[in-house]
Amino acid sequence: METRILPCTKENIEKAAHLLRGGELVGMPTETVYGLAANALDETAVSKIFIAKGRPQDNPLIVHISSLSMLESLAAKVPDTAFQLAERFWSGPLTMILPKTAAVPSSVTAGLDTVAVRFPSHPAAQALIDAAGVPLAAPSANRSGSPSPTSAQHVYDDLQGKIPLILDGGSCTIGLESTVVSVAEGQITLLRPGAVTAEQLASIGAEVTIARAVCEQLRPDEKVLSPGMKYKHYAPKASVYILDCNLADFVRYVDAHPQEDCYALVYEGEEQALSIPSVTYGRAEDSLSQAQALFGSLRKLDELGAKIVYARCPSRQGVGLAVYNRLLRAAGFHQITL
């Protein structure tokens, strides 16, 4: 199959919508990461997502909508707390898990009786959903387990020959997948951190609980409500080790543990302190810049042929929790505290 990258013109969005209505897959830009879209109500089309990505069948998908009216066909019940979150954070990088209707195929939800729904803010994503006329199931448009794509070229690098079309909407402004929450009356459980932080979620007056899986590895037999909770994700080919320490201790540890094809993943301006080659991911004390750069930096480490990567440990506050969550999974939970 030939894979084309086309700009997000009205004509090309209609081409993509035509493919989606015909049961095909399309790479689409969002404000978080690029998604691999299919008609969420077409079980056969959804099955192609799992094949193209090599994605485990027990990993649920997020369904993308372009209006609140679309929610009626997907969610059997919407708690008041969910309406409050929608009013505050939609459109935007927030996914809510709600009881599903019979219209949602079980392959979308990994057999669960809930569905994950989000209303992206990217204008091209909204236009594509509108043009297709159906909600779109769209996990990250990458090989399962590898760093998520934040550009159309990343999607092409991973899925060339497996999908017919990628819409190029430029670099993603956020760079990490959406925040995912489970919602009940007056209660919010944070399942996957993102650009909408726990502190922001609490601003609507609901009780916010952070799920254990955000910072801990789940057992293989545990069911998950959200993507990104169970498996090793976002990982380069190298073995990644997070070093939880200050810069001076980081440098000492790296110097004391020389390895072949070893790289450091550090913040901008820290490269000069190290005796090994480095790749940066954002600025220290600036979690948003780290989020925007992380996946591209992990992909760059692959391009450089890194075999071992020692990574600076991000903050666990605000958006930093999302950066930490992704890096922790990229490292397969290998963290060294000094």
ABEGO torsion letter per residue (X at the ends): XBBBBBBBBAAAAAAAAAAAAAGBBBBBBBABBBBBBBBAABAAAAAAAAAAAGBBAABBBBBBBABAAAAAAABABBBAAAAAAAAAAOBEBBBBBBBBBAABBAAAAGGBABBBBBBBABAAAAAAAAAAGBBBBBBBBBBBGBBBBABAAAAAAAABGABABBBBAEBBAAGBBBBBBBBBBGBBBBABBBABBAAAAAAAGBBBBBBAAAABBBBAABBBABBGAABBBGBBABBBBBBBBBAAAAAAAAAABBBBGBBBBBBBGAAAABABBBBBBEBBGBAAAAAAAAAAAAAAAAAAGBABBBBBBBBABEAAAAAAAAAAAAAGGBBBBX
